[in-house]
């Protein structure tokens, strides 16, 4: 089953949240709807998907998440800029739209 590691931010691109999911469409929808009001993404409005990577297994996605969380902010910014230089919300792309 596929899995994803992803990064979201807020509208001002000031905060970064790195996460893992087996269903990126519903996970991003949950972030946008603030399904969990006390969560980091809800508190900081980090619901704009700016980077993602698909994996064949959830284990691989978790390993990538650990790797990214250990990186500096500068390296995460470079990763986002390489995939998404305009920092557009990629939600529509992952939803097949």
MOBELBEL-V356465 format. One line per field, one symbol per residue. phi: phi as a letter, one per 30 degrees, with the letter a starting at -180 (. if undefined). Layout:
phi: ???
This chain:
phi: .dbbcbbcbcdchccbbcbbacbdddddeddddheceddedddchdbcdcaabcbdbdddddddeeddddddeedddddddddbddhdddeddddic
